[in-house]
C-alpha cells in the first residue's frame, strides 16, 4: 500500500510512477531522457555485435584456427569478449588455455588467419543478414533526418568493406573507418574522434550505436551519446557514459528516437493512467463526531 494524503499524495504518486516508467531500464550508466536527436549531425555504428550478429562466427573461427595450428580443442567461450582486438583475444586464449604458440607464428599471424576465416564465410554465404531493423534506422537517420553515417569498427578494413558490400549497405555510409587505420583501437576514443574529424562534426553532435563495454567506454571518452544494442549477457553496469537505452535490435528505434521528451512524458502519464487501478491510495478519514 502506498500511503498518501488526500491533497499532495496522488500527485506525488503519479510523479514517482512516471519517473519509474522513464527510468525502468536504467543501469549504472547515465541514462538520458532528453530529445535524442536534438543537435545530432552524425551517427556512428559499430560492426560486430551491433549491426551484424557475428559473435558465434568469431568463436567458431577462433576454434578452427586453433585446431588447424595443432592447438587442439581450446576453450574460447569462457574468455571471449565482444569488441576486443583479435591479437588481445589470442593473448587471453593462450593465458587461459596455456598452450604454446605454433612455430614461426605470433598473435598477429593467428589474428590474420582468424580474419581470413570470417572473410571467407562472408564471401561464401548466399546471404548475410544484418540485425533486425538496421536498414530502417539507417535510412531514417540519413534520408529523413539528414545525419551523416559512419561505420566505425575495430575489425579490419577488408572485413568491414566486404560485409558492407555483401549486404548492400555500403552506399549508406559516408565513412567506413576501421581498426586497420588507427594505432589505438577501442576502448581508446581515437577511432571515434578520428571519424568525427573526417566528417567535420563535433563529438557531442554524434550518436553512437554500440554493443560492447569497450565500445561504450570509447564513446564515453570521446564525449558521444550512445544507444546500446544489447544482445548478450554482459551486465549493464559494465557500460559507461550517456546512454539513451538498451535495445535487443533496431526494430522500431526510428519511432523511439523521434519522440521528444514531452511525448515520452505523456506516454508516462498514459502508463500511469492505465496502471492507477492497481495502486491503493490510503485517504485519511475525518474523525467521527463523538457524542458527549
N, C-alpha and C positions, 0 to 999 in steps of 0.2 A: 504494500500500500504506500502511496506517495502522499505524505501529509502536506497539505497546502491550506492557506487561509482563503477566505471567500473572495478577497479583492485581488491581491497580487499573485496568489498561488497559481491559478490557471495560466496566467501569462508566463510565469516562471517555468511551469511545466512544459509549455509549448516551446519556450526558448531552449531548454535542455534537450527536448526531443529533436528539434531542428538541428541543434549542434551535434547530436549523436548521428543523425541521418547524414550530415555533411562529412563527418569525420570518422564514420564507422570503418573505413578501410585504412585508417591512419596506422602507420608503422613508426619506428623511431625516426625515420626521415621526416623532414619538414613538409607535410602535405599542404599544397597550396590550393586555394579555392577562389582566386581572383579570375578575371576573364582570361582564359588560357591563351588565346591568340593575340591579345592586346599587345601591340608593339613588336610582334614577331615578324621577321623578314626572311627567316630560313628555317628549315627542318633538316636535322641530321639523323640518318638511320644507320644503326649498326647492321651487320650482315648475319653472322651465325647466331641463331637462337632468337633473333629479333624479327627479321623478315623471312628467314629461312630456318626451318626446324631441323638443324643439322647435327645436334649433339650425338645422336645414335650413330650417325655415319662417321663422325670423327672417332668415336670409341672403337668402332669396327675397323677403321683404317689403322689406328694405333696397334690394335691386336694383330692385324695381318702383317704389318711391318715387323713387329716383334717376332712372329713365327718365322717369317722369311729370313730373318737375320739370326736364327738359331737361338732365340731367347726363350722359346717355349711359350706356354700359356701364362702370360703375366696378368696381374690384376690391374685393370685400367679404371674400372668404375669407382673403386674406393677413393681414388685421388683425383679423378678428372674434375677440373674446374673450368666451367664455361667462360670464354673470353680471355683465357690465359694464353700467352705466347707459346707457340709449339716447342721451341727449344727449352723453355721452362717446364713445360709438361713432361718432356723426356727426362729432364733432370730429376723431377719429382718421382717419375716412374722408376728410375734407376735407384733412387734412395729408398723408395718404399719396397720394391721387389728385390733389391740387392743383386742385380745382375751386372756382369761385366760387359762393357761396350764391345761391339764386334770389332775385329781388326780393321784398322785404317778408316774407321768411321767415328764421327763425333756427333754431338747433339744436332748440329745444323744439318748434317747429312741425313740423319734419321727424320728430322723435321721435313726436309725436302721430299724424301720418299713418301712420307705421310700425305703431304700436299698433292703429290702426283696421284695417289690413290683417289683422293677427292675429285680432282680434275677429271680423271678417267671415268669416275662414277657419273659426273655431270654430263660429260660428252656421250657416254654410252646409254644414258637413260632416254627413253622415248619422250618422257615429260618430267619436268621438275616443278613441283608445286611450291608456291610461297605460302606463308602463313595467312590464314583467312582474313580477308578484308584489306590486305595491303594495297592492292591496286586501287581500291576505292578511296582510301585515305590519301594515297599519293596524288591521285587525280584531283581530289578535293583541295588539298593544300596548294598544289601547283596551279591548277586552272581556275578554281573558284576564288582562292584567297591570294594568289599571286606570290606565294613564297618560293624561294629558291630551295631546291632539294639536293642533298649530298648523301652519298653512301660512304660512310666513314668506318673502316674496319681494321682490325689487327691482322686479318688474313692477307695473303699475298695479292698483288695486283692481278696475277693470272687467274686466281680463283674468283675474285670479285668480278672481273670483266667477263670471264667465261660464264658465270652464273647469270649475270645481268643480261647477257646476250641470249643465253639459252631460254630464259624465262620471258624475254621480250620486254623488259623494263628498263633497259639501258637508256632509252630516249628520255625517260622521266627525270634522270639525274643531271643537274647542271655540273656536278663534280663527283668523281669517284676517287677517293683518297684512301690509300691502303698502308698496311704496315711495311710494305716494301719501300715506302717513300719517306719514312721518318726514322730517326735514330732511336727515340724512346717511344714505345707503344703504350697503350692504356695499361695500367691506370694513370700514366702520365697524361696531363691535359694537352700535350703539344700537338697531337694529331687533330684534336678539335679546334685548337687555336689556329693551326695552320689552315684548316678548312675554312674557318671564318675569314681569315685574311684573304684567301684566294677568291672568296665570294664577295668580299668587301662589305661585310656585315659585322656589327659589334657582337661580342659573345652573349650579352644579355638579350639580344634580339633573336637568339637561336633556341628552338625547341628540339630536344634530343630524345630519340626513341632508343632505349637500351634494354638489355635483358640481364646483364651480368653485374655483380657488385663492382668489378674492376672498371667496367664502362661507366657505371654510375659515379664512382669516385672521380674518374677523369672528367666527367661532365661537371661535377661539383667544383673541382679545382679550376675549371675553365669559366665558371660563373654562368653556366647554362641551365635552364629549367629542363625537367625531364618527365617523360611518361615511360613507365616500365612495362614491358611485355613479359609477364611473369608466368612461365610455363614449366618451371622446375620446382624443386623442394627447397630452394635456398631461402632461409629466413629473411623476412622483410627488414629486420634490424641490421642486416649487412649492407643495405643500400644507403647511400648518403646524398644529401643535397635537397634542393627544392623539387619535390616530386608531386605531380598532379594526381597520380593514381597508379594502381597496379591492375593490369588487364591481361587476360589469357591470350588475346589476339586483337586484331584491328577492327573486328566487326562492330559497326555502329559508332566507332570513335569519331567519325566525321560529324555526327549529330551531337555527341557528348561535348566535344571541344568547341562547338559552335555556340554553346549556351553561355549566356552572361551570368555573372554572379547573382543578379536579380532573378533570372529564370531558375537557377538552381535553388535559390531560397524559396521561391514559390513552389517548387517541387517538394521542398522540405515541409512547407506548410500543408500541402496536399497530403503528404505522407502522414503528417500528424493528424489531420482530419480523419483519415481512414483508420488510424490506429487508436484514436481517442477513446473509443468504446472499450478498449482493453485496460484503460487507466482508471483506477479507483481514486476518486477525489474525496478526501475527508473534509467535510464542512462543519465548522463548529456550530452547534445548535444553541440558540439563546436559551438561557435558563428559564425553566417554567416558574411562573409566579406561584409562590407557596402561600397558602392561607395561614394566617397567624391566629 
